[in-house]
Amino acid sequence: MDYLAVNVSSPNTPGLRSLQTRQALEAILLPLAQRRDAAATCGRRVPVLVKLAPDLSNAELDDALEAILAARMDGVIIGNTTLQRWAELRSRLAGETGGLSGAPLRPITNAILAQTVARLAGRLPVIASGGVLSTADAREKLDLGACLVQLYTGLIYEGPGLVSRILNEGWKP
Ligand SMILES: Cc1cc2nc3c(=O)[nH]c(=O)nc-3n(C[C@H](O)[C@H](O)[C@H](O)COP(=O)(O)O)c2cc1C
């Protein structure tokens, strides 16, 4: 196992996102950090990262990052799907409830990624997620300061070859 993700940002589980407040997060993360460190003394240390929603306000993001830093987590994943809907969305399914993923998510996840990178100022690595359907999309996340990129919906539209395509194209000068 390369890492564990604490996913407190799925909008599809009622109440789950309320666990992103500083108090609720610390209640989960502080004991988790103790277990991670205890397990590390008898073998491999598995990094624990926290996955946040792109719908957090600036104050909520600050609060969550403070908790993540206080609990000595190993990184942040930003972000999960969104509950936001824009007038420009063209799909006849745009009004459905639940998390929206894929291309429309890219601008808002990029905005909160940039904020997260700025607020953390190098104290923790950031994994970027949201609307990566091409090499250019992945590159954009890295240019905004992410150290790794996660993708999901791109696999549906582009197929599993998307990952090797990005890896092959992404590092050309
Ligand atoms: C149907 C569905 C299920 C998901 N399940 C999980 C999950 O179990 N754990 C998790 O961390 N993220 C989950 N996600 C979030 C995705 O990993 C990803 O962060 C999000 O969809 C944005 O990226 P994308 O635009 O590449 O899909 C899920 C997303 C979708 C659409």
The ligand as an SDF file (V2000), in Angstrom:
LIG
                    3D

 31 33  0  0  0  0  0  0  0  0999 V2000
  -18.6090    7.4800   -8.7810 C   0  0  0  0  0  0  0  0  0  0  0  0
  -17.4600    8.0850   -8.0200 C   0  0  0  0  0  0  0  0  0  0  0  0
  -16.9660    7.4040   -6.9250 C   0  0  0  0  0  0  0  0  0  0  0  0
  -15.8950    7.9460   -6.1820 C   0  0  0  0  0  0  0  0  0  0  0  0
  -15.4170    7.2780   -5.0870 N   0  0  0  0  0  0  0  0  0  0  0  0
  -14.3670    7.7780   -4.3920 C   0  0  0  0  0  0  0  0  0  0  0  0
  -13.8370    7.0710   -3.2670 C   0  0  0  0  0  0  0  0  0  0  0  0
  -14.2990    6.0010   -2.8890 O   0  0  0  0  0  0  0  0  0  0  0  0
  -12.7810    7.6190   -2.6200 N   0  0  0  0  0  0  0  0  0  0  0  0
  -12.2340    8.8060   -3.0050 C   0  0  0  0  0  0  0  0  0  0  0  0
  -11.2810    9.2640   -2.3680 O   0  0  0  0  0  0  0  0  0  0  0  0
  -12.7170    9.4980   -4.0630 N   0  0  0  0  0  0  0  0  0  0  0  0
  -13.7510    9.0130   -4.7690 C   0  0  0  0  0  0  0  0  0  0  0  0
  -14.2610    9.6950   -5.8500 N   0  0  0  0  0  0  0  0  0  0  0  0
  -13.6550   10.9840   -6.2420 C   0  0  0  0  0  0  0  0  0  0  0  0
  -12.6540   10.7780   -7.3670 C   0  0  0  0  0  0  0  0  0  0  0  0
  -11.5470    9.9890   -6.9180 O   0  0  0  0  0  0  0  0  0  0  0  0
  -12.0900   12.1190   -7.8650 C   0  0  0  0  0  0  0  0  0  0  0  0
  -11.3840   12.7590   -6.8240 O   0  0  0  0  0  0  0  0  0  0  0  0
  -13.1920   13.0530   -8.3800 C   0  0  0  0  0  0  0  0  0  0  0  0
  -14.1280   12.3300   -9.1570 O   0  0  0  0  0  0  0  0  0  0  0  0
  -12.6040   14.1910   -9.2250 C   0  0  0  0  0  0  0  0  0  0  0  0
  -11.7340   13.7050  -10.2020 O   0  0  0  0  0  0  0  0  0  0  0  0
  -12.1970   13.3490  -11.7210 P   0  0  0  0  0  0  0  0  0  0  0  0
  -12.7570   14.5950  -12.3190 O   0  0  0  0  0  0  0  0  0  0  0  0
  -10.9170   12.8660  -12.3660 O   0  0  0  0  0  0  0  0  0  0  0  0
  -13.2270   12.2440  -11.6100 O   0  0  0  0  0  0  0  0  0  0  0  0
  -15.3220    9.1790   -6.5880 C   0  0  0  0  0  0  0  0  0  0  0  0
  -15.8360    9.8510   -7.7210 C   0  0  0  0  0  0  0  0  0  0  0  0
  -16.9010    9.3140   -8.4270 C   0  0  0  0  0  0  0  0  0  0  0  0
  -17.4420   10.0750   -9.6320 C   0  0  0  0  0  0  0  0  0  0  0  0
  1  2  1  0
  2  3  1  0
  2 30  2  0
  3  4  2  0
  4  5  1  0
  4 28  1  0
  5  6  2  0
  6  7  1  0
  6 13  1  0
  7  8  2  0
  7  9  1  0
  9 10  1  0
 10 11  2  0
 10 12  1  0
 12 13  2  0
 13 14  1  0
 14 15  1  0
 14 28  1  0
 15 16  1  0
 16 17  1  0
 16 18  1  0
 18 19  1  0
 18 20  1  0
 20 21  1  0
 20 22  1  0
 22 23  1  0
 23 24  1  0
 24 25  2  0
 24 26  1  0
 24 27  1  0
 28 29  2  0
 29 30  1  0
 30 31  1  0
M  END
$$$$
